[in-house]
Amino acid sequence: MHEDGFADLVEAHYAGLYRFALSLARNPADASDLTQQTFFVWATKGESLRDAAKAKTWLFTTLYREFLRVRRRGGRISAIEDLPPGEQDVPDVEVDIVAKMDSQLVLAALQEIDEVFREPLTLFYLQDLSYAEIAEILNVPIGTVMSRLSRGKSHLRARLAEKAQGGALIEFPKTGTRP
């Protein structure tokens, strides 16, 4: 790839990839390493991508796979089925809190959610990816993405409700349908 094209790609996607990596790794140094590794893989293999319009999805998929590769060396990936029964389904909070909360508080609450739910929430709300793109990145069916988003929102609502402790309660943004 031409040097200017690579620089444009980095400029366009670095921040989003880093935020996704941070939501996965929960550590700025590891997130930075994952992001750098993703661009290294692009620099060595990205030219094989036939459709340049899919570069964003390719980068997010590569970052996620790098995270899984690193994670497998250090521990086991948890799936919904592996979670304790109480964490598989969280009761829906009647009224949700978000709008009046500081974004740092919301991001902190997101970091407290199990990664199996945090991943699709981050990709959907922070990266504005469609269900299909998320399914491709995480290598799961679209139905699984929808289920994890729903359960993840429930977990996030519960965490935010705990943090608010009597604060103003408002509606949580609904999961839209992005085909």
Backbone torsions as a table, in degrees:
resi	resn	phi	psi	omega
1	MET	NA	142.5	178.3
2	HIS	-62.6	145.4	-175.9
3	GLU	-56.9	-42.6	179.6
4	ASP	-64.9	-39.3	178.7
5	GLY	-63.7	-39.2	178.0
6	PHE	-66.8	-43.2	178.8
7	ALA	-62.1	-39.9	177.7
8	ASP	-64.3	-40.9	178.7
9	LEU	-62.7	-45.4	178.7
10	VAL	-61.8	-46.2	-179.4
11	GLU	-61.6	-40.2	-177.2
12	ALA	-72.0	-32.2	-169.7
13	HIS	-121.1	-6.3	-175.4
14	TYR	-59.3	-50.8	-175.2
15	ALA	-60.5	-45.7	179.9
16	GLY	-64.7	-41.9	177.7
17	LEU	-64.3	-41.3	179.6
18	TYR	-63.5	-43.8	179.1
19	ARG	-61.2	-41.9	178.2
20	PHE	-64.4	-44.6	179.0
21	ALA	-61.5	-40.4	178.8
22	LEU	-64.7	-38.0	178.9
23	SER	-67.9	-28.9	178.3
24	LEU	-81.2	-51.3	-172.1
25	ALA	-82.3	-26.7	-178.3
26	ARG	61.0	25.0	-177.2
27	ASN	-150.8	122.1	-176.7
28	PRO	-57.5	-38.9	-179.2
29	ALA	-66.3	-45.0	179.0
30	ASP	-66.6	-37.9	178.4
31	ALA	-63.1	-41.8	178.2
32	SER	-64.0	-43.0	177.9
33	ASP	-61.1	-44.6	179.7
34	LEU	-62.0	-42.8	-179.7
35	THR	-64.8	-44.8	178.8
36	GLN	-62.8	-42.3	179.2
37	GLN	-62.1	-38.4	178.9
38	THR	-61.3	-45.2	179.0
39	PHE	-70.3	-30.7	174.6
40	PHE	-64.0	-44.7	178.4
41	VAL	-61.8	-40.7	177.2
42	TRP	-60.3	-44.6	-178.0
43	ALA	-62.5	-30.6	-178.8
44	THR	-93.2	-27.9	-174.4
45	LYS	-126.6	-8.7	-173.6
46	GLY	-61.6	-27.7	-179.7
47	GLU	-64.8	-19.4	-179.7
48	SER	-76.1	-10.8	178.5
49	LEU	-70.0	120.9	-176.1
50	ARG	-76.6	-36.4	-176.4
51	ASP	-108.7	104.4	-177.4
52	ALA	-60.1	-23.7	179.5
53	ALA	-67.8	-16.9	-179.3
54	LYS	-96.6	13.5	-177.8
55	ALA	-59.9	-43.1	-178.6
56	LYS	-60.5	-49.1	179.9
57	THR	-62.6	-41.4	179.1
58	TRP	-60.1	-44.0	-179.7
59	LEU	-64.1	-45.9	179.9
60	PHE	-65.3	-39.5	177.8
61	THR	-63.6	-44.0	179.6
62	THR	-62.8	-44.2	178.8
63	LEU	-60.5	-45.4	-179.3
64	TYR	-62.2	-42.9	179.4
65	ARG	-65.4	-37.4	176.3
66	GLU	-64.1	-41.7	177.3
67	PHE	-59.5	-47.2	179.9
68	LEU	-62.5	-41.0	179.6
69	ARG	-60.9	-46.6	179.3
70	VAL	-65.6	-42.8	-177.9
71	ARG	-63.6	-39.8	-179.6
72	ARG	-61.9	-33.4	178.2
73	ARG	-68.5	-30.4	-175.5
74	GLY	-104.3	-10.9	-177.5
75	GLY	175.7	-175.7	-174.0
76	ARG	-97.8	141.4	176.5
77	ILE	-79.9	134.6	179.3
78	SER	-94.7	141.9	176.2
79	ALA	-112.6	166.2	179.9
80	ILE	-54.1	-42.1	-177.2
81	GLU	-64.8	-22.6	-178.9
82	ASP	-86.4	-10.2	-179.0
83	LEU	-74.1	152.8	175.5
84	PRO	-60.2	149.9	-176.6
85	PRO	-50.7	-37.8	-179.1
86	GLY	-67.3	-21.5	-178.8
87	GLU	-99.2	-7.9	180.0
88	GLN	-69.3	-42.0	177.1
89	ASP	-132.8	124.1	178.4
90	VAL	-103.7	133.0	178.4
91	PRO	-58.6	140.5	-179.7
92	ASP	-68.6	134.0	175.9
93	VAL	-81.4	131.4	-175.6
94	GLU	-55.8	-52.6	-178.6
95	VAL	-118.1	134.9	-174.3
96	ASP	-103.0	157.4	-179.8
97	ILE	-120.2	135.4	174.3
98	VAL	-164.4	-57.7	-167.7
99	ALA	-54.9	-39.3	-177.3
100	LYS	-89.5	3.3	-179.0
101	MET	-90.6	147.7	175.3
102	ASP	-64.9	139.2	-178.1
103	SER	-60.3	-32.2	177.9
104	GLN	-64.6	-35.6	177.8
105	LEU	-66.4	-42.1	178.9
106	VAL	-64.6	-44.4	178.7
107	LEU	-64.4	-36.8	177.6
108	ALA	-64.9	-42.3	177.9
109	ALA	-64.0	-38.6	178.4
110	LEU	-61.5	-37.3	179.6
111	GLN	-67.2	-20.5	-179.4
112	GLU	-83.6	-9.2	-177.8
113	ILE	-87.0	142.6	178.9
114	ASP	-53.9	142.4	-173.9
115	GLU	-60.8	-27.7	-179.2
116	VAL	-62.5	-26.9	176.5
117	PHE	-97.3	-34.5	-177.5
118	ARG	-63.5	-38.4	-177.9
119	GLU	-58.1	-56.2	-179.1
120	PRO	-67.2	-33.7	177.2
121	LEU	-61.1	-45.0	179.9
122	THR	-63.2	-45.7	-178.9
123	LEU	-66.6	-36.8	-177.3
124	PHE	-76.1	-53.1	-173.6
125	TYR	-84.7	-38.4	-176.2
126	LEU	-91.9	-28.5	-179.2
127	GLN	-106.1	-6.6	176.5
128	ASP	57.8	39.4	178.6
129	LEU	-90.0	153.9	179.1
130	SER	-78.7	166.0	176.2
131	TYR	-56.5	-43.6	-177.8
132	ALA	-62.9	-42.6	178.9
133	GLU	-64.9	-42.0	179.0
134	ILE	-64.1	-43.3	179.0
135	ALA	-59.8	-40.8	179.6
136	GLU	-67.1	-44.1	-179.0
137	ILE	-63.9	-45.7	-176.9
138	LEU	-85.8	-8.1	179.9
139	ASN	59.1	48.4	177.4
140	VAL	-134.9	160.7	176.9
141	PRO	-65.7	156.1	179.4
142	ILE	-58.9	-38.4	178.0
143	GLY	-58.8	-37.5	177.7
144	THR	-67.1	-40.3	177.1
145	VAL	-59.4	-47.3	-178.5
146	MET	-62.5	-42.3	179.5
147	SER	-64.4	-44.7	-179.5
148	ARG	-66.9	-35.6	176.1
149	LEU	-64.1	-44.6	-179.7
150	SER	-62.6	-49.3	179.3
151	ARG	-66.3	-38.7	179.2
152	GLY	-62.4	-40.6	177.1
153	LYS	-62.5	-39.0	178.1
154	SER	-62.5	-43.9	177.6
155	HIS	-63.1	-43.4	-179.4
156	LEU	-64.9	-42.0	177.1
157	ARG	-57.9	-45.3	-179.0
158	ALA	-62.1	-43.9	179.6
159	ARG	-64.1	-42.6	-179.9
160	LEU	-67.2	-37.6	177.9
161	ALA	-63.1	-41.0	177.2
162	GLU	-61.5	-42.0	-177.4
163	LYS	-72.0	-31.9	-176.8
164	ALA	-71.9	-38.9	179.6
165	GLN	37.7	67.3	176.1
166	GLY	92.6	5.0	178.2
167	GLY	-74.8	179.1	178.9
168	ALA	-64.4	133.6	-178.5
169	LEU	-106.9	135.8	-179.5
170	ILE	-139.5	177.2	-178.1
171	GLU	-76.8	140.1	174.8
172	PHE	-82.9	141.4	179.1
173	PRO	-59.0	132.8	-179.5
174	LYS	-75.9	148.3	175.1
175	THR	-72.2	118.0	178.3
176	GLY	-82.6	173.2	176.7
177	THR	-104.2	109.1	176.5
178	ARG	-112.1	97.8	-175.8
179	PRO	-59.6	NA	NA
